[in-house]
């Protein structure tokens, strides 16, 4: 069964997820939201990645229909992405002429910025569900999905890993069960 999904934004993670989806043969990317870049550049970004190299297949853009696949009824939610220290931020606090916020010590503050990592970041999903559910039930659902529609796409980890431990991991995302 093909899993269908859309990619929202096409910065650092979008091209990687799109490329991994094509390679898996199990995921259909039916839409890419990149309002400020043209289609030719989207294709180029998937084909040539500065960290992972050239994509070893042909990339094409086609119109698809939207299909929604839900496991839990989400009333509302917030996704937060946390990145490692940006290259523009000082390791220890000091003067920054470009943006004052970059003058704060990177190990003491989180500065909202665009994605600057080579490969891995952390994403936290916080949401309100339609009904009460235990965390163990969510972990069971994720494990079941790993055997079905998300096999080879989503990883699952119960170790206390950090982002650099997941470099070269073939999954587009990993569910960190201990965090």
Secondary structure as UniProt FT lines:
FT   STRAND          3..8
FT   HELIX           13..24
FT   STRAND          27..33
FT   TURN            35..36
FT   HELIX           39..47
FT   STRAND          48..49
FT   TURN            50..52
FT   STRAND          53..54
FT   STRAND          74..82
FT   TURN            87..88
FT   HELIX           100..103
FT   TURN            106..108
FT   STRAND          122..129
FT   HELIX           135..147
FT   TURN            148..153
FT   STRAND          154..157
FT   HELIX           163..166
FT   TURN            167..168
FT   STRAND          173..176
FT   TURN            177..178
//
